[in-house]
Amino acid sequence: MIRIITLGKMEEVNLREERDNVTYNKKWRENQETQLKSTPESMKRDNFKLTAGLESLGIFLNDYQLSQFENYYDILIEQNKVMNLTAITNYEEVITKHFLDSLSLVKVFEDFSDCKIARVDSEFTDYKEKVNAELERISNDTIQFNSLCFCGMKMLDLGTGAGFPGIPLKIAFPEIEVLLVDSLNKRVNFLKDVISALKLDKITAIHARAEELGRKEEYREKFDLCVSRAVAKLHLLSEYCIPFVRCGGSFISYKSGKTTEEINEGKYAVEKLGGKYKETVVFSLPGTDIERGLVVINKVRKTPSLYPRNAGKITKNPLLLET
């Protein structure tokens, strides 16, 4: 079965403009790569683990993007000395447990060559066929293909912490428009420093509480995708995340280990909030036996105006089916 995220309506984009954008982005990356020439050989790391892991996910990055991951790691470790950002500090562990784990979102798309583009709404059918035909004529360059696959997507990363999964996804797929949200201001300041240092665009970090932000018109039901690696039960996380997703979009929760019981427990909340559980994509992180799961929830109707409630009510009176 081909697994495809259904996204909301989007204005049709001229295919020629799309290819022009791809060409522009490629030239931009080539210009940025010239900065690498000034990097001493002694400072360059062996990125075999990163590139091998990326390849296993079907992702191929250029040297500049790889250098962005290295710089991200350096900033993360340096700032971790003065603030609590991560308990994982070994470079190879950060690659596996943060970078590759974040990028595992692509597992939701069973096969890029099959799904072609992450849209299946009926009004988009004719345009999707044109895009698929155009993709057949474009060279089999993974960066170009991913650019088209994710082009125009607006994603919110809730409870982003040190920037996972939002920043790795932004590095790998520059065309995604990303909003990073965290409730701790000093972490948001760190994220802003990372965004500036890595020269990322179309990405913003803001300090806010999810239950307050989700009631604001400029954020409510404005995103194609909401992702979160936050450690919280699905019924709680859903009340924070689903209100941000537009009808036709998806909320994807990163989980570890077995999730069947948690999913069954959370289905009542998901449906109450306008969502519908679709599937859990289970896999192991590249090169490990660490089991992970991506819980996919589609937004099928608007979230009632009552939600999200304040944090106290969400915790004390969770949306659970009474037995």
N, C-alpha and C positions, 0 to 999 in steps of 0.2 A: 504494500500500500504506500503510495506517495503521500508524505505528510507535508502540508502546506499551510502556513499561517495566512489567514484571511485578514486583509487590512481594509481600512476605510476608504472612502472615495478620495480620489486625487485627480487633479486636472491633467489632461493628456499632455504629454510632453513630446515635442517634435523629435523624431528619431535622429534626424541629422544633428540637432542641437545636442542630443545626448552623446553622440559620437564625438562632436566637437569638444564637449566637456571632458570626455575621456582623454582626448588628445591633449587638451590644456593641462589636465591633472598630471599626465605623464611627463610633459615638458617641465611642469613645476617641480615634480619629484626629481627629475634629472638635474635641475638647477640646484636643488637642495643637497643632492648627493655630492656636489663639489665641496661642500663643507667638510666632508669626511676625509678629504685628502690631507688636511692639516692635523689629523689625529695620529699621534705617534703609534707605531706598531705595538709597542710594549703595553699600551693601554687598551688594545683591542682584545675582546674576550673570544673564547671558542664558543660559538653559538650553535654547535651541532645539535645539542639537545633541543634548543628552541626551534631551529629550522626543521628538524626531523619531526618534532611534535606538530608544528604548523602543517607540514606536508601530510601528516596522518589525518588532519582535519580538512584537507583540501585547500589549504591557504598557502600562497606563495608571496612573500614580501620582498621588496627591494632593499638594498643596503641602507638607504636612508631610514626606512621604516624600522629595520632591525636596530639601527643606532638610536632611534627614539625609545625603543624598549630598554636598551642599555642605559640611556640617560634617565629614564623613568626609574629604573632600579636604583641608580646612584642617588637620585634625589630622595627616593623613598627611604633608603638606608641611612642617609645623612640626617634626615628629619626625624627618623625613628629614634635617634639618640636623645632627642629632647621632648618627644611626645609619643604617645602610644598609638602607632599606626598598624603594626603587624608583629605577630610573634614569630613569623617566618622570615628569616633574614639571609639564609644561604641562597646564592644566586640560582643554582639549579632547582632548589625547592620553590623559589619564587616563580621561576619559569613554569614549573608544573602546576603548582597549587594556586597560583594567582593568574599568571598570563594565559596559559593554555586552558585552565578551568574557565576563565572569563570568555575566551573565544569559542568554547565548546557550544555556545549558542547555535552555531552553524549545524549542530547535530539535529536540530529541530527540522532542518531541511534535509530530507533523506538523501537527496542527490541533486546537486546544483544543476546538472545537465538535464534532469527530469523536471524539476520545479520551474526552472528558467527565471521566473520572477514571482515574488511573494505576493501575488494578488489573484483572486479568483472571483471577485464580485461580478454579477451578471452584466452590469453596464460597462465593464472593462474588458469583456470577452474579446471583442473585435480587435481592440488595441493590443491586448495580450498576444493575440495571434501574430500581429504585425511585429511586435517586439521579438517574439520567438523566432520568426523568420529572419529578422535582422541579426539576431544573435548567431544564427547559423552561418552568416557571412562574415562575422567578426572573428579575428584570429583567436585561437584557444588560449588566450592570455588570462590567467586567473584573476589578476587585479582588475582588468577591464570587465570581466564577467561579473565579479562581485560588485563592482561599482554600479552596474546596471541593476543587479538583483536588489540592492539595498537603496538605490537612488530615491530620494524624496521621503525616506522614512524619518519620522520624528520619534525619538526614544527617550524615555525617562528612566534614570537609574536611581531608585529610591533606597536610602540608607547606604549610600555608596562607600562610606568610610574612607579608605585610602584611594578610592577611584575604581574599584572593581565591581562589576565588569565593564563599566562605561568607558574608561580611558583605553584599555586594550582594544575594545571594539572600535573605538574612534580611530586609533592608530591603523588598525588593519583595514577598516572600511571608512575612509575619510568622508564619504558622501552622506553618512548618517548624521542627522542633526541631533545633538545629545544635550540633555539637561541632567546634571548631577545634583542630587539633593541630599543634604545631611543636616542633622539637628545640632551638630557641634561646630561652632564657628571656627575654631582653630584648625579643624580638619578642612573646612571649606577654604580657608586661606592657603593651606597647603595645596589643595587642588588647583587653585588659581595660579599658584607659582608653577605647578607642573604644566598647566595649559600654556602658560607664557613661555616657559623654558623649551617646551617641545614644539612651539609655534603651531599649535592646533587651532583651527577655526571652526565655526559653527558648533561650539561646545561651551556651555556655561555652567558654573557651579554656584549654587545658592544655599544660604543658611535658612532653613525653615523646618517646621514641624509638619509632617505629612498630613495629619488630620485637619490642619488649618489651611494648608496649601490646596488640598483637594476640594475645598469648598469655594475657592476663588475661581471666578468665571474664566480668567485668562489661562488657567491650568486644567480646569475640570473637563474631562472628556476631550482633550486636545491632542492626545498622543496615539500613534499607531501601535506603539509597543511600550510596555512598562516592564522592567526587569529588576530583580532584587536577589542579592545573595544574603540578605539579612537572616539572622538566626531567629526565627519565630515560627509558630505553628501556622499552617496554611489558613485556618479560619480567621486568625488575627491579621496576618499579612494581607489577605484579600481585601479587608475593609480599608486598609491604607492604600492599596495599589489600584484596585479595579476602578475606583471613581476617576482616575486619570486617563483611562483608556477610552478612546472613541468607539462607538458601535462598529463592529467589524474588525477591531484591533484585537490585540492579545496581551495578556499578562503572563509572564514566564518567571517562575520561581526556581532558583537553583537549590537543589537539595542533595543531601548525602545519605547513603544507606537506603534502607527500605522505607517506602513512603505510603504503602497501601493503606494502612490504618489511618494515617494523618489525612490522606486524600478523602477517604470515606467520611471521616469526621468533618472535613471542611466543605463538603459538597453543598450542605444546606446554606452556609454563608455565601459561597460562590454564586449560587442561584438567586439568593435574596438580593445580591448586589448587582445583578444583571449579567452575570457570567455563566459560562457553561464549561465544565471540565471536558477537555478533549482527549489528552493522553499524557503519559509520562514517558519521556525518552530516556532510557537507562543505558549507561555506558561506563567504561573505565577510562580514567585520565591516561593520555598517551604514555606508554612505557611503564605503566604501573598497574597494580590491581586495586587501586582506589576507586570504589564505585560511586558514581554520581547520577543524579536524575534531574531532568528538566521537566517541570510540571507545566503543561500548556493549558491555559484557560482562555477561551475566546469570549469576547464581549458581544452579547447577542441583543441586549436592550439597555436602555439608559438606567443608570443607578438612581434609585429613589433619593429625593432631596434630603431625606433624613440622615443619609450616610455621606461621609464618615462622621461618626459621633466623636465626642472628645475622648482623649486617651484613657481617662478613668473609666468611662462606660465601656469602651472597647475591651478593656482588661477585666473589669468586674462582671460585666454582663455580655460575654462573648456570644456571637451568633452561632449557637449550637442547637441542634434539634433536640428538644426535650424528650426524654424517654420515660 
